[in-house]
Structures are given as structure tokens and as C-alpha cells.
Amino acid sequence: MRTVMNVSLVAILGGVAGYLVYEELTPDEEGRNGIAPTEAQATHEVVREDPLLDLRYVKAERENNFKAFGLPDAMVKRTVERARRIEEMHEQKLRLLLQDAAEPVLLADALCGDSPTIRPRYAGVRFFVEQDASVRRPINLQRVSQLERQDWSVTSPIEEVYNTLELVEDRQEDATLMGVAAILLGREQDAMDRHKPWGRSLVTGAWSWKLVKKEAPQVEDYLVQYFALLHVAAEMAQADDGICSE
């Protein structure tokens, strides 16, 4: 009797194991099986080439670049004008700040576009966005005596936001606008998890710049200030006499 019971038990366990294996290997409705992707597969699915990789930071390309970042037309116009004012009013000071940065190598990594993991439009937040209590806003050039990496940016998953929104097959045209907005609002995790308004579906409105503005009206002004400052600084850094050529 004991032998019969043992044989029956083995048969039952074998059947359960076989069923589980079948479930793992059987494709679902989207043609995927239940086996978790390998690290290589996951990387292949997520990491794609940045479509703005060849973007040049020169004065003549400001308007085109702001459009490439996904800024609506009215924001593009405001940001171009803001960049012009920064150049007219703070050019000399900004050049001095770039030359006398607290961490020149890190600043060059942020602005020169040589980093293989992140681009200037995101890396610039580490130097040009400050945090006061829980509020992040672009720095005020009139009050800054030295460019330095901001403390909040050390722990912020800036690169992960960039990877999640920019280097994916379903990248949206305003990915940069939305990605930097998430960082300025301290909502990096929402963007990485693709929670509304950084969701995947345009049809349902889950991805929505309009909703971002509704929830945080001040973010539009901050983005105008940031992108204008970032662009002018990157122009100076990448010029023939800038820090990128040193």
C-alpha cells in the first residue's frame, strides 16, 4: 500500500510540475510566455538610440531644438526670448561661472554631450536646478556665485527617467518636455512607473502635458527658464573657446 501511495504522489507532483512548465512556455494573447526576460532581452526592449543624439547646441538652432524637446509653439517662442535675454544680460557672468565651476569635470560631462548614458538636456538639471524645501526651480544667475552640482540631484534617478521616456520604442514627441517636468516636480518615480500623466496611452489621455500643467501650473515657467539657460550654457560650453574644447 505504501508503495502505491508513493507512486501516486510522484505522479501527482509530476503532473503539477508539468502543468506549471506548460503555463510558463505557452504564449499569452500578445505572444509572450511567462518566463521573465533575461537581462539582455530586457535591455534590448528598453534601450534604443536617442533620436536627438545629433542635436547641436548653437544659437541658430535654438528654436528647432526647443521644438525637438516637445515644447508647444507658445512655449518655444517664450523660451527663445528667454534665451536671448540671458545672453544679453548675463553672458559674461555665465562664461565665468562655466570656467570656475566647483566640479569642472562633472559640469563638462553634463554639457559637452560626450556621456554615453545621458544627454545635456537632462544632465543640465544637476547644475541649473536648485531645491528649496520641496520645490525645485531653475537657479537665479543674479544670485549664483559658483556653479555646483545640486545636492538633490545626487540621489535623483535622472538617468532612469531619461532611459524610461526617451530610449523606448513608444517614445512620445514631447518626451523631453515631460521627462524634465517630472524631475522638476520631484515625480521621477511616477514617470518611471508610467503613471498618469506619464502613462503609455495617448488615446486614454494617460500621457498628457495638459494634465501636468493642470496639476502644477508653475512648471511651465520653470521649464521655460531651465531650457533657455541650459541651451545658452551648452552653446558656450561647446563653442571653440568653451570648456568642452579644453
Backbone bond lengths (Angstrom), bond angles and torsions (degrees), N, CA, C in turn:
res aa  C-N    CA-C-N  psi(-1)  N-CA   C-N-CA  omega(-1)  CA-C   N-CA-C  phi
1 M - - - 1.463 - - 1.528 110.73 -
2 R 1.374 115.17 -43.21 1.458 119.15 -179.89 1.529 110.53 -60.84
3 T 1.339 116.23 -39.00 1.465 120.00 179.59 1.518 111.13 -63.54
4 V 1.346 115.16 -41.73 1.463 119.88 179.54 1.523 110.99 -62.60
5 M 1.346 115.87 -42.93 1.471 120.37 -179.65 1.529 110.83 -64.67
6 N 1.328 116.60 -40.46 1.464 119.67 179.81 1.521 111.61 -64.14
7 V 1.349 114.67 -43.16 1.457 119.11 178.65 1.524 110.89 -62.61
8 S 1.349 116.23 -40.98 1.473 120.89 179.74 1.520 110.78 -63.93
9 L 1.336 115.87 -41.23 1.453 120.39 -179.43 1.526 111.17 -63.84
10 V 1.330 115.60 -42.73 1.461 119.77 178.35 1.520 110.64 -61.87
11 A 1.332 115.61 -40.94 1.458 119.79 -179.53 1.522 111.12 -63.87
12 I 1.355 116.43 -41.15 1.466 120.59 -179.61 1.521 110.74 -64.74
13 L 1.345 115.17 -47.57 1.456 119.51 -179.87 1.527 111.54 -61.85
14 G 1.333 115.67 -38.46 1.454 119.58 178.17 1.512 111.31 -63.83
15 G 1.345 116.09 -38.84 1.454 119.36 179.25 1.515 112.17 -65.76
16 V 1.343 116.08 -41.98 1.463 120.28 178.79 1.520 110.47 -62.69
17 A 1.326 116.00 -44.94 1.463 120.28 -179.72 1.527 110.94 -62.47
18 G 1.317 115.71 -41.42 1.452 119.52 179.45 1.516 111.98 -63.70
19 Y 1.354 115.80 -39.04 1.462 120.32 179.15 1.526 110.50 -64.20
20 L 1.330 116.58 -43.00 1.459 120.43 -179.51 1.523 111.28 -63.96
21 V 1.333 115.88 -41.91 1.458 119.33 177.55 1.515 110.58 -62.41
22 Y 1.344 116.06 -41.14 1.466 120.94 178.97 1.525 110.31 -59.94
23 E 1.343 116.28 -44.56 1.461 120.71 179.77 1.520 111.29 -62.31
24 E 1.326 116.30 -39.01 1.465 120.15 -178.59 1.517 111.05 -67.19
25 L 1.325 116.40 -36.93 1.462 120.30 -174.00 1.516 113.54 -89.91
26 T 1.333 118.06 -17.48 1.461 121.18 -177.35 1.521 110.46 -77.81
27 P 1.335 118.96 124.64 1.471 121.17 -179.87 1.518 110.99 -63.25
28 D 1.346 116.26 146.48 1.454 119.79 175.58 1.521 108.70 -85.28
29 E 1.353 117.07 -166.07 1.454 120.85 -175.79 1.524 111.85 -64.82
30 E 1.344 117.04 -23.84 1.456 120.34 -178.90 1.524 111.42 -97.62
31 G 1.345 116.09 10.35 1.444 119.62 176.61 1.503 114.94 83.24
32 R 1.370 117.57 12.21 1.456 120.74 -179.75 1.513 109.64 -105.49
33 N 1.325 117.48 147.65 1.455 119.46 174.94 1.514 109.52 -96.20
34 G 1.325 116.26 177.80 1.450 120.66 -173.85 1.503 114.43 -84.48
35 I 1.313 118.10 0.06 1.453 120.68 -178.07 1.522 109.43 -78.70
36 A 1.315 117.06 130.68 1.456 120.62 179.09 1.521 109.73 -62.61
37 P 1.345 117.43 139.27 1.461 119.64 -178.55 1.509 111.02 -66.47
38 T 1.315 115.19 149.40 1.457 119.03 175.29 1.517 108.77 -68.91
39 E 1.332 116.77 167.92 1.466 120.14 179.52 1.519 110.37 -60.54
40 A 1.312 116.45 -39.48 1.463 120.05 179.53 1.519 111.19 -64.27
41 Q 1.347 116.01 -41.27 1.461 119.35 178.62 1.516 111.18 -64.25
42 A 1.329 116.54 -44.71 1.457 120.75 -179.55 1.514 110.91 -60.96
43 T 1.317 116.50 -41.54 1.454 120.89 178.98 1.519 110.46 -64.12
44 H 1.333 115.81 -41.00 1.455 120.29 179.67 1.520 110.80 -63.34
45 E 1.321 116.92 -36.52 1.452 121.03 -178.80 1.518 112.01 -72.48
46 V 1.327 118.11 -31.29 1.452 121.35 -171.99 1.522 112.65 -97.65
47 V 1.314 117.05 -50.00 1.455 120.44 -170.05 1.529 110.95 -82.60
48 R 1.322 116.20 118.32 1.452 122.99 174.78 1.523 107.71 -129.33
49 E 1.295 116.76 169.15 1.463 119.66 -179.08 1.519 110.35 -72.08
50 D 1.313 115.99 138.17 1.461 122.16 177.36 1.536 108.57 -63.77
51 P 1.337 117.92 121.88 1.463 119.70 -179.31 1.528 113.08 -67.80
52 L 1.338 117.52 -14.67 1.463 121.32 179.09 1.527 111.01 -104.01
53 L 1.311 116.62 21.74 1.455 121.32 -174.75 1.518 112.38 -59.94
54 D 1.328 117.33 -33.79 1.462 121.14 -176.24 1.529 113.17 -93.75
55 L 1.310 117.02 9.35 1.459 121.12 -179.44 1.527 110.23 -61.32
56 R 1.337 117.54 132.90 1.459 121.94 -178.22 1.530 110.27 -108.33
57 Y 1.324 115.78 133.45 1.456 120.54 179.00 1.529 109.37 -92.40
58 V 1.325 114.73 85.89 1.463 122.16 175.66 1.529 107.31 -133.43
59 K 1.310 115.17 154.67 1.467 120.74 -174.99 1.526 111.95 -55.69
60 A 1.318 116.20 -40.90 1.461 120.17 -176.43 1.529 113.07 -66.33
61 E 1.340 116.88 -17.13 1.459 120.44 -176.36 1.528 112.93 -104.49
62 R 1.315 117.83 7.81 1.466 119.47 -176.52 1.523 112.58 -55.48
63 E 1.306 116.27 -53.67 1.470 119.53 -176.76 1.525 110.96 -60.65
64 N 1.320 117.33 -46.42 1.465 120.64 -179.91 1.525 111.05 -61.77
65 N 1.322 116.75 -40.06 1.458 120.02 -178.48 1.521 111.60 -67.79
66 F 1.315 117.14 -40.87 1.461 119.57 179.01 1.533 110.31 -64.89
67 K 1.319 116.11 -34.44 1.467 119.15 174.35 1.519 110.30 -66.56
68 A 1.324 117.00 -40.09 1.463 120.98 178.93 1.524 111.20 -64.71
69 F 1.327 117.20 -30.43 1.461 120.69 176.32 1.529 111.49 -69.09
70 G 1.334 116.42 -14.04 1.462 120.17 179.00 1.507 114.41 97.52
71 L 1.337 117.64 11.07 1.452 119.49 179.08 1.527 110.39 -69.39
72 P 1.330 117.49 135.67 1.469 119.71 173.93 1.532 109.97 -61.87
73 D 1.320 116.73 161.77 1.462 121.63 -174.01 1.530 112.73 -55.24
74 A 1.324 117.23 -43.75 1.462 120.03 -178.95 1.531 110.91 -63.60
75 M 1.328 116.91 -38.09 1.473 120.55 177.37 1.521 111.21 -69.78
76 V 1.312 117.17 -37.26 1.466 120.83 177.54 1.528 109.37 -58.32
77 K 1.313 116.44 -47.04 1.471 121.10 -178.94 1.524 110.34 -61.30
78 R 1.331 117.50 -44.23 1.463 121.25 -179.58 1.527 111.17 -65.94
79 T 1.319 117.09 -38.91 1.462 121.11 -177.09 1.522 111.12 -71.39
80 V 1.329 116.95 -38.32 1.464 120.49 175.26 1.522 110.33 -60.90
81 E 1.325 116.37 -44.35 1.459 120.71 179.27 1.523 111.10 -65.33
82 R 1.333 117.10 -39.64 1.461 121.24 178.29 1.534 110.41 -63.58
83 A 1.299 117.29 -42.14 1.459 121.00 178.32 1.520 110.82 -62.52
84 R 1.325 116.70 -40.01 1.462 120.50 178.15 1.525 110.81 -61.56
85 R 1.333 117.23 -42.66 1.464 120.98 -179.68 1.529 111.36 -66.67
86 I 1.345 116.17 -39.36 1.474 119.49 177.86 1.525 109.72 -61.04
87 E 1.320 115.94 -43.40 1.456 120.36 -179.32 1.530 111.05 -63.79
88 E 1.319 116.56 -42.00 1.460 120.80 -177.33 1.523 112.50 -71.76
89 M 1.328 117.09 -39.77 1.456 120.98 -171.55 1.527 114.09 -95.46
90 H 1.342 117.31 -26.87 1.461 119.42 -171.17 1.524 114.03 -130.06
91 E 1.314 117.52 15.45 1.471 119.45 -175.07 1.527 111.81 -56.97
92 Q 1.315 116.79 -51.35 1.457 119.73 -176.27 1.521 111.81 -62.96
93 K 1.323 116.31 -43.39 1.463 119.26 -179.56 1.523 110.90 -65.43
94 L 1.324 117.41 -41.69 1.458 120.00 -178.86 1.526 110.42 -64.42
95 R 1.307 117.42 -37.70 1.468 119.79 177.38 1.529 110.62 -62.84
96 L 1.320 116.31 -42.51 1.460 120.52 178.96 1.525 110.96 -65.11
97 L 1.327 116.58 -39.90 1.466 120.54 178.90 1.526 111.02 -63.11
98 L 1.317 116.27 -39.92 1.462 119.81 178.98 1.525 111.53 -66.02
99 Q 1.315 115.91 -38.08 1.465 120.22 -178.89 1.523 112.63 -74.35
100 D 1.342 116.86 -26.36 1.465 120.79 -174.16 1.524 111.62 -115.31
101 A 1.318 117.55 37.36 1.464 121.38 -177.76 1.524 111.29 -68.17
102 A 1.327 115.59 150.08 1.468 120.53 -179.95 1.526 111.10 -64.86
103 E 1.326 116.55 -36.63 1.466 122.05 179.70 1.526 108.36 -128.81
104 P 1.336 117.25 78.92 1.473 120.96 -172.28 1.527 114.47 -59.19
105 V 1.322 117.27 -35.48 1.467 119.27 -179.50 1.520 110.52 -67.36
106 L 1.320 116.92 -43.56 1.461 120.62 179.24 1.524 111.05 -66.45
107 L 1.323 116.78 -37.58 1.462 119.42 177.86 1.525 110.33 -65.45
108 A 1.308 116.89 -41.38 1.458 120.42 177.14 1.530 110.98 -63.33
109 D 1.326 116.72 -40.54 1.467 120.37 176.90 1.523 110.59 -58.80
110 A 1.335 116.09 -36.59 1.460 120.62 -177.18 1.525 112.51 -74.18
111 L 1.336 117.47 -37.20 1.463 120.57 -169.84 1.528 115.79 -103.32
112 C 1.314 117.48 -20.22 1.459 119.33 -171.69 1.524 113.98 -84.56
113 G 1.320 117.47 -15.39 1.460 119.61 178.16 1.508 114.43 77.67
114 D 1.331 117.09 18.54 1.463 120.42 -179.76 1.520 113.50 -91.83
115 S 1.323 116.93 -14.72 1.457 120.17 -177.49 1.522 110.66 -69.15
116 P 1.338 118.20 133.86 1.456 121.09 179.62 1.531 113.04 -80.91
117 T 1.333 117.08 -5.77 1.462 119.70 -172.89 1.521 114.52 -111.85
118 I 1.341 118.47 -15.80 1.462 119.94 -177.56 1.515 109.17 -158.43
119 R 1.327 116.54 151.72 1.453 121.76 -176.91 1.536 110.79 -105.42
120 P 1.348 116.90 161.17 1.467 120.32 -176.41 1.524 114.48 -55.08
121 R 1.337 117.56 -34.87 1.459 118.81 -176.05 1.521 112.53 -62.29
122 Y 1.341 116.93 -23.38 1.463 121.46 174.57 1.526 111.21 -100.25
123 A 1.318 117.04 -43.94 1.467 120.83 -176.00 1.518 111.80 -62.10
124 G 1.322 117.34 -27.09 1.454 120.57 -178.52 1.512 114.61 -62.92
125 V 1.326 117.65 -23.28 1.468 119.27 -179.12 1.525 111.09 -62.63
126 R 1.315 117.37 -25.02 1.463 120.76 -178.71 1.524 112.26 -64.62
127 F 1.328 116.49 -24.52 1.469 120.82 -178.16 1.528 113.36 -113.53
128 F 1.314 117.03 -25.08 1.458 119.59 -171.74 1.531 114.06 -110.26
129 V 1.315 117.34 5.37 1.467 121.30 176.26 1.518 108.57 -126.31
130 E 1.325 116.76 123.62 1.455 122.22 178.90 1.514 110.05 -106.29
131 Q 1.317 115.99 164.47 1.463 120.24 178.70 1.523 109.25 -125.69
132 D 1.319 115.27 126.71 1.461 122.48 176.70 1.517 106.92 -118.16
133 A 1.340 115.88 110.72 1.472 120.71 -170.25 1.523 107.51 59.91
134 S 1.319 117.74 -117.19 1.466 119.79 -178.82 1.524 112.31 -105.07
135 V 1.322 116.57 5.00 1.461 120.77 -175.59 1.527 110.05 -101.05
136 R 1.323 116.52 127.08 1.456 122.72 175.69 1.518 108.88 -105.09
137 R 1.331 115.34 131.01 1.460 120.69 -179.74 1.525 109.47 -148.04
138 P 1.336 117.40 156.43 1.459 119.87 178.14 1.525 110.81 -60.14
139 I 1.332 116.75 148.93 1.452 121.02 179.83 1.526 109.93 -68.22
140 N 1.326 115.49 155.33 1.459 122.59 176.09 1.525 107.60 -98.93
141 L 1.306 117.21 111.75 1.461 120.97 -175.75 1.524 112.46 -59.40
142 Q 1.316 117.24 -28.45 1.458 120.12 -179.32 1.523 111.76 -68.45
143 R 1.323 116.60 -23.25 1.467 120.23 -175.99 1.527 113.19 -104.99
144 V 1.313 117.21 -5.68 1.463 120.78 -175.05 1.527 110.00 -91.21
145 S 1.318 115.88 132.65 1.463 120.43 177.11 1.530 111.91 -105.75
146 Q 1.334 117.04 -17.30 1.459 121.01 178.45 1.523 109.68 -158.65
147 L 1.320 115.94 139.30 1.457 119.90 175.55 1.519 109.16 -80.34
148 E 1.310 116.04 128.44 1.456 120.77 178.66 1.519 109.75 -145.96
149 R 1.310 115.22 154.91 1.460 119.57 178.57 1.521 108.79 -66.82
150 Q 1.305 116.00 128.78 1.459 121.23 -177.27 1.534 111.04 -75.40
151 D 1.318 115.90 140.26 1.468 120.92 -174.98 1.525 112.66 -57.50
152 W 1.324 117.41 -40.70 1.461 120.26 -175.72 1.532 111.75 -61.52
153 S 1.348 115.28 -29.70 1.463 119.71 -174.60 1.522 113.19 -74.77
154 V 1.334 116.71 -15.39 1.465 120.18 -178.43 1.523 110.94 -64.83
155 T 1.333 116.20 -36.78 1.468 120.44 -177.81 1.529 113.17 -103.50
156 S 1.314 117.01 -7.71 1.466 119.60 -179.83 1.527 110.39 -72.43
157 P 1.338 118.25 135.20 1.475 121.53 179.63 1.519 111.98 -80.52
158 I 1.311 116.29 61.03 1.470 121.36 -175.56 1.523 111.38 -63.24
159 E 1.326 116.85 -46.03 1.462 120.01 -179.38 1.521 111.40 -63.73
160 E 1.324 116.80 -36.11 1.467 120.22 -179.75 1.528 110.71 -65.97
161 V 1.328 117.18 -38.64 1.467 120.15 176.13 1.530 109.41 -62.97
162 Y 1.311 116.01 -45.60 1.467 121.34 177.96 1.532 110.69 -57.06
163 N 1.321 117.08 -48.22 1.468 120.86 -179.74 1.518 111.71 -62.50
164 T 1.335 116.29 -43.34 1.462 121.20 -173.94 1.522 112.63 -68.44
165 L 1.326 117.15 -38.73 1.462 119.92 -174.61 1.528 113.88 -98.17
166 E 1.325 116.92 -26.37 1.467 119.42 -172.99 1.520 114.23 -102.02
167 L 1.326 117.40 -35.40 1.471 120.67 -172.56 1.520 111.16 -103.36
168 V 1.314 116.00 48.26 1.461 121.31 -177.48 1.528 109.81 -131.45
169 E 1.319 114.45 158.45 1.463 119.67 -177.08 1.525 112.31 -64.65
170 D 1.340 116.40 -34.20 1.459 119.75 -177.30 1.530 111.76 -97.15
171 R 1.317 117.61 32.33 1.463 121.42 179.54 1.527 110.41 -56.95
172 Q 1.328 115.66 134.29 1.454 120.96 178.10 1.530 110.27 -90.42
173 E 1.313 116.94 157.00 1.458 121.07 -176.24 1.521 112.59 -64.26
174 D 1.324 117.34 -28.10 1.465 120.74 179.12 1.529 111.36 -104.10
175 A 1.335 116.33 32.66 1.462 120.87 -177.55 1.522 111.97 -59.90
176 T 1.345 117.19 -41.04 1.461 119.22 -178.26 1.526 110.77 -67.45
177 L 1.306 117.19 -44.29 1.467 121.14 176.27 1.517 110.82 -55.07
178 M 1.330 116.48 -47.71 1.463 121.54 -177.02 1.523 112.00 -71.99
179 G 1.330 116.63 -36.82 1.458 119.99 -178.85 1.506 112.57 -67.42
180 V 1.325 116.71 -47.43 1.462 119.99 179.45 1.528 110.18 -68.07
181 A 1.329 117.41 -33.91 1.465 120.22 175.70 1.526 110.67 -59.94
182 A 1.325 116.32 -43.08 1.468 120.13 179.15 1.520 110.95 -60.58
183 I 1.325 117.16 -39.95 1.466 121.15 179.93 1.524 110.35 -67.61
184 L 1.321 117.16 -45.52 1.457 120.37 -179.76 1.531 111.63 -62.66
185 L 1.311 116.57 -32.37 1.465 121.03 -179.54 1.521 112.88 -86.78
186 G 1.330 117.12 -1.53 1.461 119.78 -177.93 1.511 112.77 69.72
187 R 1.319 117.24 25.67 1.460 121.72 -176.69 1.532 111.05 -113.94
188 E 1.317 114.92 39.28 1.460 120.12 179.97 1.521 111.84 -57.54
189 Q 1.329 117.53 -41.46 1.464 120.35 -177.06 1.523 111.60 -65.20
190 D 1.335 116.65 -38.33 1.461 119.57 176.72 1.527 110.66 -61.25
191 A 1.323 116.39 -41.46 1.463 119.85 179.21 1.521 111.04 -66.39
192 M 1.341 117.15 -42.79 1.466 120.44 -178.84 1.524 111.85 -68.11
193 D 1.333 116.54 -33.55 1.468 120.75 178.44 1.520 111.95 -84.49
194 R 1.324 116.55 -4.18 1.464 123.83 -179.67 1.521 111.27 59.53
195 H 1.324 114.63 42.44 1.452 120.23 173.48 1.533 109.57 -82.06
196 K 1.296 116.00 151.27 1.458 121.63 177.79 1.525 109.38 -56.18
197 P 1.326 120.06 132.83 1.463 128.93 9.46 1.530 115.34 -94.90
198 W 1.324 116.98 23.05 1.469 120.80 175.82 1.530 110.36 -107.33
199 G 1.328 116.74 27.96 1.457 120.85 -178.08 1.515 112.33 -73.24
200 R 1.318 115.70 178.87 1.461 121.24 -174.05 1.519 114.03 -89.11
201 S 1.322 117.91 -21.70 1.451 119.37 -170.08 1.523 112.04 -98.81
202 L 1.333 116.11 118.95 1.456 120.25 173.67 1.523 111.09 -75.75
203 V 1.323 116.33 -29.48 1.460 121.50 -176.64 1.518 110.66 -64.19
204 T 1.323 117.19 -43.26 1.463 120.97 -177.63 1.518 112.55 -86.93
205 G 1.326 117.05 -3.32 1.447 119.53 -179.93 1.510 114.13 80.83
206 A 1.338 117.35 13.40 1.460 120.22 -178.15 1.524 110.84 -67.79
207 W 1.336 117.44 -32.88 1.467 122.06 174.82 1.519 106.59 -98.48
208 S 1.335 117.85 113.05 1.459 117.83 -171.15 1.526 112.39 -154.30
209 W 1.318 116.40 111.40 1.462 121.15 172.71 1.523 110.30 -65.92
210 K 1.327 116.24 -35.58 1.459 120.13 178.93 1.529 110.93 -60.11
211 L 1.321 116.55 -39.37 1.463 120.22 179.51 1.527 111.24 -71.54
212 V 1.334 117.03 -35.94 1.471 119.97 176.11 1.526 109.59 -58.97
213 K 1.327 116.66 -46.21 1.467 120.63 179.80 1.523 111.44 -65.14
214 K 1.310 116.66 -36.98 1.468 120.21 -179.96 1.522 110.50 -64.94
215 E 1.325 116.51 -40.47 1.460 120.78 -178.72 1.527 112.08 -76.48
216 A 1.336 117.16 -29.16 1.471 121.05 -177.31 1.533 108.74 -143.42
217 P 1.330 118.01 80.19 1.471 121.36 -174.85 1.527 114.14 -58.11
218 Q 1.342 117.75 -29.50 1.465 120.44 -176.44 1.523 113.03 -71.06
219 V 1.327 117.25 -17.08 1.466 119.85 -172.78 1.528 112.16 -65.76
220 E 1.315 118.40 -28.43 1.466 119.98 179.86 1.523 110.64 -63.72
221 D 1.333 117.30 -46.38 1.459 120.40 178.71 1.523 111.32 -62.51
222 Y 1.318 116.93 -40.49 1.464 121.04 179.71 1.530 111.19 -63.87
223 L 1.318 116.25 -39.06 1.460 120.17 -179.98 1.528 111.17 -68.70
224 V 1.310 116.70 -39.66 1.466 120.37 176.20 1.523 109.65 -59.08
225 Q 1.327 116.72 -47.39 1.462 121.13 179.78 1.527 111.21 -63.30
226 Y 1.323 116.33 -44.18 1.463 119.59 -176.64 1.521 112.26 -66.19
227 F 1.329 117.28 -51.40 1.465 119.31 -176.26 1.528 111.37 -63.91
228 A 1.322 117.42 -35.52 1.466 120.12 177.54 1.521 110.49 -64.53
229 L 1.334 116.84 -48.21 1.463 121.08 -179.54 1.518 111.32 -64.69
230 L 1.316 116.49 -44.67 1.465 121.25 179.95 1.529 110.73 -58.95
231 H 1.319 116.65 -44.02 1.467 119.76 -176.13 1.519 111.32 -66.73
232 V 1.329 116.88 -46.46 1.464 119.74 -179.70 1.528 110.29 -63.27
233 A 1.329 117.18 -41.91 1.467 120.92 178.71 1.523 111.30 -63.55
234 A 1.332 117.15 -42.52 1.468 120.58 179.18 1.532 110.82 -66.54
235 E 1.333 117.27 -36.11 1.466 120.27 175.75 1.524 110.41 -58.60
236 M 1.332 115.74 -48.13 1.464 120.59 -179.05 1.521 111.30 -65.51
237 A 1.329 116.21 -40.97 1.453 120.50 -177.91 1.517 111.75 -65.88
238 Q 1.332 117.28 -38.39 1.456 122.39 -175.53 1.524 113.85 -90.50
239 A 1.328 117.30 -1.95 1.466 121.01 177.69 1.529 110.02 -67.68
240 D 1.315 115.99 166.33 1.467 120.49 -177.38 1.521 112.72 -58.83
241 D 1.336 116.19 -29.96 1.463 119.61 179.87 1.529 111.95 -105.07
242 G 1.321 116.91 16.27 1.461 120.67 -177.45 1.514 113.39 -88.84
243 I 1.319 115.94 179.06 1.460 121.52 -176.17 1.520 113.00 -67.05
244 C 1.308 117.20 -20.23 1.460 119.73 -179.14 1.529 112.09 -75.89
245 S 1.318 116.32 -17.53 1.456 119.86 -179.60 1.521 112.13 -96.55
246 E 1.310 117.64 -0.50 1.463 121.21 -178.19 1.516 110.89 -79.78
